Amino acid sequence: MMQWAIAATWPFGQSAVRVGSRLLDQGMSGLDAVEQAIRAVELDPSVDSVGVGGVPNCEGEVQLDAALMRGQDLAVGAVAGVKGFPNPISIARLVLEKTPHHLLVGEGAERYADAYGLERGPLLTASSLETWRKRREKQAQAEDPSLGGGHDTVGVVALDMNGDIAAGTSTSGLALKLPGRVGDSPLVGSGFYADNAAGAAVGTGCGELIMRGCLSFAIVELMKGGASAQQACEEALNRLICRLEQCLPVRNATEDMTKMAVLAIDQKGNVGAAANHGEFDFAYQTARDRELRIIRARIIA
């Protein structure tokens, strides 16, 4: 029997790892662990880029994206542009298990969630509304009124006792985004990918850049070719940086709209991570030592 392992993006991923590790230790599936781990972050109003408390789009509405992938059979469930549901990851689970589809968006996803009795609830908080107002004021005063900021997706990768691998993501997306904007998080191969034959990966940062390189799929394919989780993260991210840097300032990024980070896990529960900036930490725990660790990702300079 395999020894479980789980990792999640950003320091706020600690709560995800705590929830997921308890389930994995009880013998639950990686898919169950990833879903429940992400639900914990979605319900935390202090996290302003995921679920409840997520910063709204430019019109003041919170639109959420989420996705799950099962490494056994490459099955995917994803939703985008969802309003009024605190846990879009559970709608994604429904899409994966109850429909022949992979991605539902907007009203269609919401109606499907209603049909299964998923709980609706308010997403705006006093804090997120105030953050939105301040960003709107700053944007109005800026010489360059382009959108930016607030794109810290929660991404979770897990290996369970049966050797099955799963990945999931959830986000409120880019703060002040245009209504209907979708980033990399619910797009298979870009924001997430999982394959029992190699491992799983998730991305966080500027989705418009991450999806240009299909980063999560690229990482898993490199692991399938023999690279370690760490080597795969560094190689895939560096390839994209090299491809883009002639026209975009993506190396040693300082602006939100150029920051990218990736996190991966292999078939044995080893993790890897890389970023093009120095601010990406992730949470990680395994059955081997049971200590929840916060680790700074390696920078691609």
C-alpha positions in Angstrom: 0.0 0.0 0.0 1.3 3.5 -0.9 2.0 6.2 1.6 -0.1 9.2 1.0 1.1 12.7 0.3 -0.6 16.1 -0.3 0.5 19.6 -1.2 -1.3 22.9 -1.8 -0.4 26.3 -3.2 0.4 29.3 -0.9 0.5 29.6 2.9 -3.3 29.6 3.0 -3.0 26.1 1.6 -2.1 24.9 5.1 -5.8 24.5 5.9 -6.3 22.5 2.7 -3.4 20.2 3.6 -4.7 19.7 7.2 -8.1 18.6 5.9 -6.9 16.5 3.1 -4.2 14.7 5.1 -6.8 13.6 7.7 -8.9 12.1 4.9 -5.9 10.4 3.2 -4.8 8.9 6.5 -8.3 7.4 6.9 -7.9 5.7 3.5 -10.1 8.1 1.6 -9.5 8.6 -2.1 -7.3 11.4 -3.4 -10.3 12.9 -5.2 -12.2 13.1 -1.9 -9.2 14.6 -0.2 -8.6 17.2 -2.8 -12.3 18.2 -3.0 -12.6 18.6 0.8 -9.3 20.3 1.1 -10.3 22.9 -1.4 -13.7 23.4 0.2 -12.0 24.4 3.4 -10.2 27.3 1.6 -13.3 28.3 -0.4 -15.1 28.8 2.9 -12.4 30.9 4.5 -13.4 34.6 4.1 -9.8 35.7 4.9 -8.6 34.3 1.5 -9.4 37.1 -1.0 -8.8 35.1 -4.2 -10.9 32.0 -3.6 -14.5 31.4 -2.8 -16.2 33.4 -0.1 -14.4 36.7 0.2 -13.0 36.6 -3.3 -12.5 40.0 -4.9 -15.2 40.8 -7.4 -14.9 41.5 -11.1 -15.0 45.1 -12.5 -18.8 45.2 -12.1 -18.7 44.1 -8.4 -19.7 40.5 -8.9 -17.8 37.5 -7.6 -17.4 34.8 -10.4 -15.7 31.6 -9.4 -13.8 28.9 -11.3 -12.9 25.4 -10.1 -11.8 22.0 -11.4 -11.0 18.4 -10.4 -9.1 15.7 -12.3 -8.8 12.0 -11.5 -5.5 10.4 -12.5 -6.9 6.9 -12.8 -8.8 7.6 -16.1 -8.0 11.2 -16.8 -11.6 12.2 -16.0 -12.2 16.0 -15.6 -14.9 18.1 -14.0 -14.7 21.9 -14.2 -16.8 25.0 -13.8 -16.3 28.6 -14.7 -18.0 31.9 -14.1 -20.1 30.6 -11.3 -22.0 33.0 -9.0 -23.8 32.4 -5.7 -22.2 29.1 -4.7 -19.5 29.1 -2.0 -18.1 25.7 -3.1 -17.6 25.6 -6.9 -15.2 22.7 -6.4 -18.2 20.5 -5.5 -20.0 21.5 -8.6 -16.9 20.5 -10.5 -17.1 17.1 -8.8 -20.7 16.7 -10.0 -19.6 17.5 -13.5 -16.9 14.9 -13.3 -19.1 12.1 -11.9 -22.6 12.9 -13.0 -22.3 14.3 -16.6 -20.7 13.2 -19.9 -19.1 16.7 -20.0 -15.9 18.2 -18.7 -16.7 21.9 -18.3 -19.9 23.8 -17.5 -20.0 27.6 -17.3 -22.1 30.3 -15.8 -25.9 29.8 -15.5 -25.7 26.2 -16.8 -23.3 25.2 -14.0 -25.5 27.0 -11.4 -28.7 25.3 -12.6 -26.9 22.0 -12.4 -25.8 22.7 -8.9 -29.3 23.6 -8.0 -30.6 20.4 -9.4 -28.4 18.5 -6.9 -29.2 20.7 -4.0 -25.8 22.3 -3.5 -25.9 25.1 -1.1 -26.1 28.7 -2.3 -24.7 31.5 -0.3 -23.3 35.1 -0.4 -19.7 35.5 -1.7 -19.1 39.1 -1.0 -17.8 40.2 2.4 -17.3 43.6 3.8 -13.6 43.1 3.5 -13.7 42.0 -0.2 -16.0 44.8 -1.1 -13.7 47.4 0.5 -10.7 45.8 -1.3 -12.7 46.1 -4.5 -13.5 49.8 -3.9 -9.8 50.6 -3.2 -8.6 48.8 -6.3 -11.2 50.5 -8.4 -10.0 53.9 -7.1 -6.4 53.0 -7.8 -7.2 51.8 -11.2 -9.1 55.0 -12.1 -6.1 57.1 -11.0 -3.5 55.0 -12.8 -1.9 56.1 -16.0 -2.1 52.4 -17.1 -5.7 51.3 -16.2 -5.0 47.6 -17.1 -6.4 45.0 -14.8 -4.2 43.1 -12.4 -3.8 41.6 -8.9 -5.4 39.1 -6.7 -4.9 35.8 -8.6 -3.7 33.4 -6.0 -5.4 30.2 -6.9 -5.6 27.3 -4.4 -4.3 24.3 -6.2 -4.0 20.9 -4.5 -2.3 17.7 -5.6 -2.6 14.4 -3.8 -1.5 10.8 -3.8 -3.6 8.3 -1.9 -3.0 4.9 -0.3 -4.1 3.1 -3.4 -1.5 5.0 -5.5 -4.2 7.1 -7.2 -3.4 10.7 -8.0 -5.7 13.7 -8.1 -5.5 17.4 -8.7 -7.9 20.3 -8.1 -8.1 24.1 -8.3 -10.4 26.9 -7.2 -10.2 30.7 -7.6 -12.2 33.9 -7.9 -9.8 34.8 -10.7 -8.1 38.1 -11.5 -9.4 40.9 -9.4 -11.4 43.5 -11.4 -11.5 41.1 -14.4 -14.0 41.6 -17.2 -17.3 39.7 -16.6 -17.0 36.2 -18.0 -13.2 36.2 -18.0 -11.8 32.7 -17.4 -8.1 32.0 -16.5 -6.1 28.9 -16.5 -7.6 27.3 -13.3 -10.5 25.4 -14.8 -8.7 24.6 -18.1 -7.4 21.1 -18.2 -3.7 21.0 -19.0 -3.1 24.6 -18.1 -4.2 25.1 -14.5 -4.2 21.5 -13.6 -3.4 17.9 -14.8 -3.3 14.5 -13.2 -2.2 11.1 -14.5 -1.5 8.0 -12.4 1.2 7.1 -15.0 3.3 10.1 -13.9 1.9 12.5 -11.3 -0.1 15.8 -11.1 0.6 19.5 -11.4 -1.3 22.8 -10.7 -0.5 26.4 -11.6 -1.1 29.7 -9.9 -0.5 33.2 -11.0 -1.4 35.0 -14.3 -3.7 32.6 -16.1 -3.3 34.4 -19.4 0.4 33.4 -19.4 0.1 30.0 -17.8 -2.4 28.8 -20.4 0.0 29.9 -23.2 2.3 27.1 -22.2 -0.2 24.5 -21.0 2.1 24.3 -18.0 0.5 21.6 -15.9 0.3 19.1 -18.8 3.9 20.0 -19.7 5.1 19.2 -16.2 3.2 15.8 -16.1 4.6 14.8 -19.5 8.1 15.6 -18.3 7.6 13.4 -15.2 6.3 10.7 -17.5 9.6 10.9 -19.4 11.6 10.4 -16.2 12.1 13.8 -14.7 11.6 14.3 -11.0 8.7 16.5 -9.8 11.2 19.3 -9.1 13.0 19.0 -12.4 9.7 18.9 -14.3 8.5 22.1 -12.7 11.7 24.0 -13.4 12.1 22.7 -16.9 8.5 23.4 -18.0 8.4 26.9 -16.4 11.8 27.8 -17.8 10.7 26.7 -21.3 7.7 29.0 -21.2 9.8 31.9 -19.8 12.4 31.5 -22.5 9.6 31.5 -25.2 7.9 34.6 -23.8 10.7 36.8 -22.4 11.7 38.3 -25.8 8.4 40.2 -25.8 7.2 40.1 -22.1 9.1 40.8 -18.8 8.4 37.3 -17.4 11.8 36.5 -15.9 12.3 37.7 -12.3 8.7 39.0 -12.4 7.7 41.8 -10.2 4.2 42.6 -11.5 1.2 40.5 -10.8 0.3 40.1 -14.5 3.7 38.4 -15.2 4.0 36.2 -12.1 3.6 32.4 -12.5 4.2 29.4 -10.2 3.7 25.7 -10.4 3.4 22.8 -8.0 3.7 19.1 -8.7 3.6 15.6 -7.1 4.9 12.3 -8.5 3.9 8.7 -8.2 5.8 8.3 -4.9 4.6 11.5 -3.2 7.6 13.6 -3.9 6.8 17.2 -4.6 8.4 19.9 -6.7 7.7 23.6 -7.2 9.0 26.6 -9.2 8.1 30.2 -9.8 9.4 33.2 -11.8 9.3 35.3 -8.6 10.4 35.0 -5.0 7.0 35.0 -3.2 5.6 31.5 -3.8 5.3 29.2 -0.8 3.4 25.9 -0.6 2.2 23.6 2.1 3.1 19.9 2.1 2.5 16.8 4.3 3.2 13.1 3.9 2.4 9.9 5.8 6.1 9.4 6.3 6.8 12.2 8.9 3.3 13.8 9.3 4.8 17.3 9.7 3.0 20.0 7.8 5.7 22.0 6.1 5.7 25.4 4.4 8.3 25.5 1.7 9.6 28.3 -0.5 9.6 27.3 -4.2 12.7 27.5 -6.3 13.0 30.7 -8.4 13.6 30.4 -12.1 16.0 33.4 -12.6 
